[in-house]
């Protein structure tokens, strides 16, 4: 089916109860990075996209559902639905460490939004988490991969939002990836925003 078609179908199915879909199918974001790191795992890439859409509905602009900006209740409910579908897919694979990593990501993004950090900090965490999922599947210790989130919380409180990128870069260098170039490309793009 291909990632773009699979993501479009999954997002449309999750969003149909909440409002009309956009005319053009959304482009995959973090699922596309995951597939660069772990070719062929479209199922998990689609689950990552569902979780990301939940995040977008809560904090940014949805790619999958056209909702009024002031319809906060529906945005939150839809976001929860997308997030739950994505996490359910990861859990159905028996990937408890993946569920844990995505949960830490969402908690950290919520913290950053409450603190008024720039969205680039969220994007750096998304890039890292996507690569962290790939590294966990390659054998990295889930506790070591998730330790970034402790550093982010401590560093952000002490030094402000610039500490997020520094913590991500340090942690990313420790991930076991067969080709880390896609991750570094994403982190460089985030730094340029």
C-alpha atoms as one frame of an Amber mdcrd trajectory, in Angstrom:
protein
   0.000   0.000   0.000   2.862   2.386   0.759   3.350   4.605   3.773   1.544
   7.683   2.441  -1.556   5.693   1.481  -1.516   3.695   4.718  -1.164   6.824
   6.841  -3.900   8.618   4.901  -6.260   5.664   5.392  -5.469   5.340   9.116
  -5.881   9.070   9.730  -9.143   9.166   7.771 -10.540   6.197   9.718  -9.597
   7.723  13.074 -10.879  11.165  12.163 -14.166  10.433  10.421 -16.192  10.814
  13.626 -14.749  14.262  14.320 -15.086  16.177  11.093 -14.258  16.359   7.429
 -10.865  15.283   6.177  -8.741  17.721   4.184  -8.927  17.559   0.400  -5.313
  16.449   0.030  -4.040  13.467   2.012  -1.480  14.451   4.666   2.177  13.720
   4.128   3.769  11.375   6.668   6.183  13.110   9.046   7.843  11.047  11.768
   6.697   7.734  10.314   8.694   8.625   7.209  11.799   9.146   9.361  11.161
   5.815  11.079  11.010   4.051   7.705  14.331   5.596   6.724  15.797   4.127
   9.915  13.912   0.789   9.788  12.911   0.091   6.181   9.805  -2.016   5.706
   8.126  -1.491   9.097   5.149   0.478   7.751   2.832  -0.713  10.506   4.824
   0.966  13.264   5.425   4.010  11.058   1.649   4.397  10.715   1.196   4.055
  14.477   3.787   6.807  15.015   1.805   9.016  12.620  -1.403   8.380  14.574
   0.284   9.409  17.830   1.742  12.471  16.089  -1.699  13.460  14.822  -2.991
  13.254  18.392  -0.223  15.642  19.406  -1.052  17.985  16.514  -4.718  18.095
  17.487  -3.783  19.018  21.054  -1.100  21.608  20.343  -0.757  22.567  16.701
  -2.622  22.213  13.403  -4.307  18.934  12.476  -3.434  17.312   9.173  -6.382
  14.939   9.291  -9.474  16.740  10.566 -10.783  20.186   9.702 -11.937  21.633
  13.019 -12.611  25.192  14.063  -9.748  26.657  16.073 -12.104  27.471  18.936
 -13.580  23.948  19.108 -11.138  22.957  21.842 -13.265  20.194  23.310 -13.508
  18.330  20.014  -9.806  18.917  19.292  -8.853  17.380  22.642 -11.194  14.425
  22.233 -10.014  13.783  18.679  -6.392  14.092  19.782  -6.950  11.545  22.518
  -8.571   9.188  20.009  -5.668   9.423  17.548  -3.120   9.001  20.326  -4.955
   5.958  21.720  -5.178   4.300  18.297  -1.470   4.757  17.697  -0.455   3.502
  21.129  -2.860   0.571  20.806  -1.105  -0.419  17.593   2.301  -0.297  19.276
   0.987  -2.251  22.276  -0.602  -4.873  20.008   2.894  -5.660  18.748   3.923
  -6.443  22.337   6.182  -3.380  22.355   5.820  -2.172  25.951   9.085  -0.231
  25.692   7.750   1.590  22.618   4.550   2.496  24.453   6.629   3.769  27.344
   8.860   5.880  25.113   5.898   7.439  23.293   4.225   8.157  26.637   7.339
   9.918  27.920   7.440  11.942  24.696   3.854  13.085  25.081   4.413  14.006
  28.736   7.539  15.996  27.833   5.743  17.817  25.003   2.899  18.669  27.368
   5.435  20.060  29.833   7.139  22.105  27.102   3.805  23.495  25.892   2.874
  24.551  29.437   6.279  26.205  29.802   5.914  28.081  26.502   8.975  26.506
  24.868   9.374  26.887  21.107   7.866  24.106  18.985  11.383  23.320  17.758
  11.997  21.697  21.160   9.013  19.398  20.605  10.251  18.574  17.099  13.707
  17.663  18.417  12.070  15.290  20.900   9.917  13.780  18.148  13.001  13.146
  15.995  14.836  11.586  18.930  11.889   9.419  19.975  11.418   8.139  16.434
  15.100   7.188  16.294  14.867   5.833  19.848  12.139   3.427  18.757  14.405
   2.205  15.958  17.331   1.862  18.377  15.229  -0.083  20.893  14.232  -2.486
  18.140  17.934  -2.869  17.288  18.672  -3.846  20.903  19.312  -0.605  22.814
  18.262  -0.692  26.464  14.842   1.011  26.715  15.773   2.601  30.056  18.853
   4.212  28.494  16.858   5.464  25.508  14.164   6.934  27.772  16.724   8.536
  30.117  16.758  11.554  27.802  13.410  12.608  29.199  14.818  12.858  32.720
  17.650  15.019  31.373  15.231  17.196  29.411  13.064  17.842  32.453  16.071
  18.635  34.658  17.852  20.675  31.987  14.811  22.641  30.957  14.014  23.633
  34.515  17.604  24.734  35.089  18.575  26.294  31.775  15.522  26.989  29.658
  14.460  25.591  26.288  17.937  25.598  24.696  18.818  22.756  27.045  16.345
  20.508  25.213  18.303  20.504  21.961  21.606  19.964  23.791  20.156  17.010
  25.695  18.690  15.537  22.496  21.976  15.834  20.596  23.922  14.185  23.431
  21.418  11.335  23.735  21.102  10.851  19.966  24.850  10.245  19.698  24.427
   7.180  21.945  21.673   5.510  19.905  22.501   2.361  17.950  21.359   3.057
  14.395  22.610   1.389  11.218  22.473   4.815   9.517  22.070   7.847  11.763
  22.168  10.358   8.879  18.349  10.709   8.674  18.182  11.558  12.385  20.948
  14.167  12.149  19.279  15.674   9.072  16.044  16.090  11.065  17.855  17.557
  14.056  19.677  20.020  11.799  16.345  21.026  10.231  14.846  21.578  13.687
  17.798  23.739  14.689  17.203  25.924  11.629  13.637  26.769  12.680
